[in-house]
Amino acid sequence: MSQAVPTGPLRRDLALISSLIRPGSRVLDLGCGDGGLLRHLMSRRGCAGSGVEIDPDAVLSAIRAGVPVIELDIDQDLVLFADQSYDAVVLSRTLQAVHRPREVLLEMARIAPRVIVSMPNFAYWRNRLRLLAGNAPVSKDLPHSWYDSPNVHFGSLDDLERLFDELGLTVIRCLPLTASGRRSPWPDRTRNWVAGAALYELTAVAGG
Amino acid sequence: MPGPRTTAAGLGLVEAQQVTLFTSQQPLALARGGRLDSVQVRYETYGRLSPQRDNAVFICHALTGDAHAAGQQAGADKPGWWDNLIGPGRPLDTDRFFVVCPNILGGCQGTTGPGSLNPATGRVFGLDFPILDMADFVSVHRRLCQQLGLSRLLAVIGGSLGGMQVLEWALSHPSDLANACVIAASSRLSAQNIAFSAVAREAIMRDPGFHQGQYSQYGDSPDQGLSIARMMAHITYLSEEALALKFDREPERDGLNHGFGVDFAVESYLHHQGEVFLDRFDALSYLYLSRVMDYFDPFSRPQATAAIAAARPNLLVCSFTSDWRFGPEHSRRVVGHLERAGLPVTYRELDSKYGHDSFLLPIPRYHDTLRAFLDRALEVGQ
């Protein structure tokens, strides 16, 4: 049976990521799903690249769409990729679900000079309210019940930025996002309260 | 084992063809020196070549395969060895693709090999046949394509030794092909792989019927050695779990007899495998073809990926989780080399409990993968 080729507009968060990537770049998308972001970057922005995905059905969709995809575990197998072999490496809404986020971030910085990461904010005010009311947060950015969530780490944006700092990753840009994935209209310094998630562009290279 | 998943009927009757590709006027120069003054090749084709000649898919077979990949030969009770993959409506859909499958050089199923007559001496080559290299298989494949008017292939596909030929072809002549599928293969046999091959070859060469490779002159053949080689190799083609599922410790007859005869069902199965192999395979071909695999190490060459990095064909590499002959670590090494060369490479590590032979089975996720890759290939064109 032929897989349908996924079509339609790029998801809002992926469009934002795409805007951070220079045309013509070589991009590695970790947790690339059906390859939507890469397909967009390849067809519209003259990029080349590969994805890494562990979900077998998503891998199949990516293959049908012509996106090179490597079926591997982000937690263990990034060693396959050579040092600084890509221009940018992307990890979208997945860091909270990997087992060793620290090591994954270091591997990303090894593979490319630009690291683009987004993560839901566990300290978003609605999540704080849910916790105060005595329940685990469930929101647009954290859509799973506590018992079937793929997420294994529950950090805030503040926590994440401390980790970047500790790992020597410099934030070039931070885009706090609303719960619906738009650029947050609130002042950036309030992000740990008001942003449902945030997108970061980072570099480990001195001077960016 | 997964049953057939095909709805459409297969190809029906197919016929092999025979062609002379090299002659004393145009001999085949071999990669490791020496030459062959006469090379005959047997091949089969399925489907129809498009008027633009842009839908050709080339199949490279494994160690003991042959040109009969699909369909039914007159009088045969079994279809070709990759019939579950090739045919109308199957992943390699012969309504859309033109499929070519030859028997490889050094083989014994219609293509020139060490069991053929040496035109220089008038007797069987035997051990006078030159040592072959993976590149020689590719030279002959390329000449066959030329003969068939195929200047560029939409895809080349192969499993195990077949996958190694695909890899060699893609690295050495990447502009011949738009897509390449390397399945359950290796770019570098491990010491354990070579050890198993060595024992198989020893079993053949130490058989009193071997006669230094000139057994046909004596009306003899190293049957014991060849069947033992096959029995042992067969164990490496299946996983421990596959053997357990198929036989467990079932007795061959009513109960166990506690002697040295064939007592367990698995023993009887191996004997059968060894026996039927004698009818279709030649000991000399086993020596020559298995040895090519031992020496294959293409990424050790200087500038190994320079040509392929310029031509950038699309690559698909697949491995199977329970394969302990050329398991995922072998495929990951291939992927690593291709990835680091900046190539568009797709890799799948497919769940299967059937071991190395999984590449011959209609495992749904595996066939879906080939179908998706080939459909995409056809859509984009060459």
Interface residues (C-beta under 8 A of the other chain):
Chain A: M1 S2 Q3 R26 A48 S50 P56 V59 L60 A62 I63 R64 A65 G66 P68 V69 I70 E71 L72 D77 L80 F81 A82 S85
Chain B: N314 L316 R332 V335 G336 E339 R340 G342 P344 V345 T346 Y347 R348 E349 D351 R365 D368 T369 R371 A372 F373 D375 R376 V380
